[in-house]
Amino acid sequence: MNFSDIFIRRPVLSTVLACMILLLGFQGIFNLSIRQYPKVDETAITITTAYPGASADLIQGFISAPIARAVASTENIDYVTSSSRPSSSTVVVQMKLGSNPDVALTEVLSKVQGVRGTLPDAAKDPVIVKGTGQEFAMMY
């Protein structure tokens, strides 16, 4: 006797088993938690500095590089990226997952304030913005 013969000879058993599988499937669907934007504790701190009239090379050498070097010694950093364009410098500090974003922001603020005196006089004050995973999800 084959496995399939059991269900062929007992159609009620196969119907009951199919209904049980269907009910368990529906229960699983309704109890499954789905989130469109899952909670992510990723933190990125963006430091933007304007230097009107300066070329990208000048900004890279006098603004982006010193700021990136200063914030690179902050604890719980995953990586630091910088981009220099004419009249603007952007340094992005990616923090490790699970690090406290407020502590990271405080450390980065103190490092940037420490290097502020070495920046050119014509450069504007750096603008520091903290972004967390939930805020990034809303941007895209």
C-alpha positions as CSV (number, residue, x, y, z in Angstrom):
1,M,0.0,0.0,0.0
2,N,1.4,3.4,-1.0
3,F,1.3,6.6,1.0
4,S,-1.2,8.0,-1.5
5,D,-3.5,5.0,-1.2
6,I,-4.4,6.1,2.4
7,F,-5.7,9.4,1.2
8,I,-7.4,7.9,-1.9
9,R,-9.4,5.4,0.2
10,R,-10.2,7.9,2.9
11,P,-11.2,11.2,1.3
12,V,-12.5,12.6,4.6
13,L,-9.1,12.3,6.1
14,S,-7.4,14.1,3.2
15,T,-10.0,16.9,3.4
16,V,-9.6,17.3,7.2
17,L,-5.8,17.3,6.8
18,A,-6.0,19.9,4.0
19,C,-8.3,22.1,6.2
20,M,-5.9,21.9,9.2
21,I,-2.9,22.9,7.0
22,L,-4.9,25.8,5.6
23,L,-6.0,27.0,9.1
24,L,-2.4,26.7,10.4
25,G,-1.3,28.8,7.4
26,F,-3.8,31.5,8.1
27,Q,-2.9,31.6,11.7
28,G,0.8,31.9,10.8
29,I,0.0,34.8,8.4
30,F,-2.0,36.8,11.0
31,N,0.5,36.2,13.8
32,L,3.6,37.1,11.7
33,S,4.9,40.5,12.5
34,I,5.8,42.5,9.4
35,R,7.3,46.0,9.6
36,Q,7.7,48.2,6.7
37,Y,10.5,50.1,8.3
38,P,12.2,47.8,10.8
39,K,13.9,49.4,13.8
40,V,17.6,50.0,13.0
41,D,20.0,51.5,15.4
42,E,22.4,52.7,12.7
43,T,23.7,56.2,13.3
44,A,25.4,58.5,10.8
45,I,26.7,62.0,11.7
46,T,27.1,64.4,8.9
47,I,29.5,67.4,9.2
48,T,29.0,70.0,6.5
49,T,31.3,73.0,6.2
50,A,31.0,75.9,3.7
51,Y,34.0,77.8,2.4
52,P,32.7,80.2,-0.2
53,G,34.9,80.7,-3.3
54,A,37.3,77.8,-2.5
55,S,38.1,75.0,-5.0
56,A,37.5,71.4,-4.2
57,D,41.2,70.7,-3.8
58,L,41.6,73.5,-1.3
59,I,38.6,72.3,0.7
60,Q,39.9,68.8,0.7
61,G,43.3,69.8,2.1
62,F,42.2,72.5,4.6
63,I,38.8,71.4,5.7
64,S,37.8,67.8,4.9
65,A,41.1,66.1,5.8
66,P,41.6,67.8,9.2
67,I,37.9,67.2,10.2
68,A,38.1,63.6,9.0
69,R,41.3,63.0,10.9
70,A,39.9,64.5,14.1
71,V,36.7,62.5,14.2
72,A,38.4,59.3,13.1
73,S,39.6,58.8,16.7
74,T,36.1,58.7,18.1
75,E,35.0,55.5,19.7
76,N,32.6,53.1,17.9
77,I,33.2,54.4,14.4
78,D,32.6,52.0,11.6
79,Y,34.0,54.3,8.8
80,V,34.5,57.9,7.8
81,T,33.9,59.3,4.3
82,S,34.4,62.8,3.0
83,S,33.5,64.6,-0.2
84,S,34.8,68.0,-1.3
85,R,33.1,70.2,-3.8
86,P,33.7,73.8,-4.7
87,S,32.6,75.9,-1.7
88,S,31.5,72.8,0.4
89,S,32.9,70.0,2.4
90,T,30.9,67.0,3.7
91,V,32.2,64.4,6.2
92,V,30.0,61.5,7.1
93,V,30.8,59.4,10.2
94,Q,29.1,56.0,10.2
95,M,28.8,54.6,13.7
96,K,28.8,50.9,14.6
97,L,25.5,49.2,15.1
98,G,24.3,49.4,18.7
99,S,26.4,52.4,19.6
100,N,24.7,55.2,21.6
101,P,24.0,58.0,19.0
102,D,23.9,60.8,21.7
103,V,27.3,59.8,23.1
104,A,28.7,59.6,19.5
105,L,27.3,63.1,18.7
106,T,28.9,64.6,21.8
107,E,32.3,63.1,21.0
108,V,32.1,64.3,17.4
109,L,31.1,67.8,18.5
110,S,34.1,68.0,20.8
111,K,36.5,66.8,18.1
112,V,35.1,69.2,15.6
113,Q,35.3,72.1,18.0
114,G,38.9,71.1,18.7
115,V,39.9,71.3,15.1
116,R,37.8,74.5,14.4
117,G,40.7,76.8,15.2
118,T,42.9,75.2,12.5
119,L,40.3,75.8,9.7
120,P,40.6,78.9,7.4
121,D,39.1,82.1,8.8
122,A,36.8,82.5,5.7
123,A,35.2,79.0,6.3
124,K,31.8,79.0,7.9
125,D,31.2,77.1,11.2
126,P,30.7,73.3,10.6
127,V,27.0,72.2,10.7
128,I,26.7,68.8,12.5
129,V,23.6,66.7,11.9
130,K,22.9,63.3,13.5
131,G,20.8,60.8,11.7
132,T,19.5,57.4,12.9
133,G,18.2,54.4,11.0
134,Q,14.5,55.5,11.4
135,E,15.2,58.9,9.9
136,F,17.1,57.4,7.0
137,A,14.2,55.2,6.2
138,M,11.9,58.2,6.0
139,M,14.3,60.0,3.6
140,Y,14.1,57.4,0.8
